[in-house]
């Protein structure tokens, strides 16, 4: 008997999921920036538009901005038992959406 042609789920996205290599690259990049820069700020925002973010980047042009999932960036800072730098795990505990280094 032929398969029904109605109510089929069709995915329209062509986005590929992030691989483990991509996530480990982000972790290495965060750790490299932590070694290079002296200060780190955690910023949180709601509904920031692209134009506002451009202005922020231009204002703080000597900084690096990292945007990513909290878990992936948290892995870079470590946990209480295994920290990357002393007390860096405390940064990972903060719920953030943007890190300025």
C-alpha positions as CSV (number, residue, x, y, z in Angstrom):
1,X,0.0,0.0,0.0
2,X,1.4,3.5,-0.9
3,X,2.6,5.8,1.9
4,X,0.3,8.7,2.8
5,X,1.3,12.0,1.2
6,X,-0.2,14.3,3.8
7,X,1.1,15.5,7.2
8,X,4.7,14.9,6.5
9,X,7.3,16.7,8.5
10,X,9.6,18.6,6.1
11,X,12.7,20.3,7.5
12,X,13.6,23.5,5.7
13,X,16.8,24.2,7.6
14,X,20.3,23.6,6.2
15,X,22.1,24.3,9.4
16,X,24.6,21.7,10.4
17,X,25.1,20.9,14.1
18,X,28.3,22.1,15.8
19,X,30.9,19.3,16.1
20,X,33.1,18.4,19.0
21,X,36.1,19.9,17.1
22,X,34.3,23.3,16.9
23,X,33.5,23.3,20.6
24,X,37.0,22.4,21.6
25,X,38.3,25.2,19.3
26,X,36.1,27.7,21.3
27,X,37.4,26.3,24.6
28,X,41.1,26.7,23.4
29,X,40.4,30.2,22.2
30,X,38.8,31.3,25.5
31,X,41.8,29.9,27.4
32,X,44.2,31.7,25.1
33,X,42.4,35.0,25.7
34,X,42.4,34.4,29.5
35,X,46.2,33.9,29.4
36,X,46.7,37.0,27.2
37,X,44.5,39.6,28.9
38,X,44.5,40.9,32.4
39,X,40.8,41.7,33.0
40,X,37.6,39.8,32.1
41,X,34.1,41.3,32.2
42,X,30.9,39.4,31.9
43,X,28.0,41.2,30.2
44,X,24.4,40.3,30.0
45,X,21.8,41.9,27.8
46,X,18.3,41.5,26.5
47,X,17.3,42.0,22.9
48,X,20.5,43.7,21.8
49,X,20.3,44.6,18.1
50,X,23.2,44.3,15.7
51,X,23.6,48.1,15.5
52,X,23.9,48.4,19.2
53,X,26.5,45.7,19.3
54,X,28.5,47.4,16.6
55,X,28.5,50.6,18.6
56,X,29.7,48.6,21.7
57,X,32.5,46.9,19.7
58,X,33.6,50.3,18.2
59,X,33.7,51.9,21.6
60,X,35.7,49.0,23.1
61,X,37.9,48.3,20.1
62,X,40.8,47.1,22.1
63,X,38.7,44.2,23.6
64,X,37.7,40.8,22.5
65,X,34.1,39.7,22.6
66,X,33.2,36.0,22.9
67,X,29.6,34.9,22.4
68,X,28.7,31.3,22.8
69,X,26.8,28.8,24.9
70,X,27.2,29.1,28.6
71,X,28.2,25.5,28.9
72,X,31.0,25.6,26.3
73,X,32.5,28.8,27.7
74,X,32.1,27.3,31.2
75,X,34.1,24.3,30.2
76,X,37.0,26.6,29.3
77,X,37.0,28.1,32.8
78,X,36.7,24.7,34.5
79,X,34.9,23.7,37.6
80,X,35.7,23.9,41.3
81,X,37.9,20.7,41.3
82,X,39.7,21.5,38.1
83,X,40.1,25.2,37.3
84,X,41.9,26.6,34.4
85,X,43.2,29.6,36.4
86,X,42.7,30.2,40.2
87,X,39.0,31.0,40.8
88,X,38.1,30.9,37.1
89,X,35.3,28.5,37.8
90,X,33.4,31.3,39.5
91,X,33.1,33.1,36.2
92,X,31.6,29.9,34.7
93,X,28.9,29.9,37.4
94,X,27.6,33.3,36.3
95,X,24.8,33.1,33.7
96,X,26.0,35.3,30.9
97,X,25.6,35.7,27.2
98,X,28.7,37.8,26.4
99,X,32.2,37.8,27.7
100,X,34.5,40.8,27.2
101,X,38.2,40.0,27.6
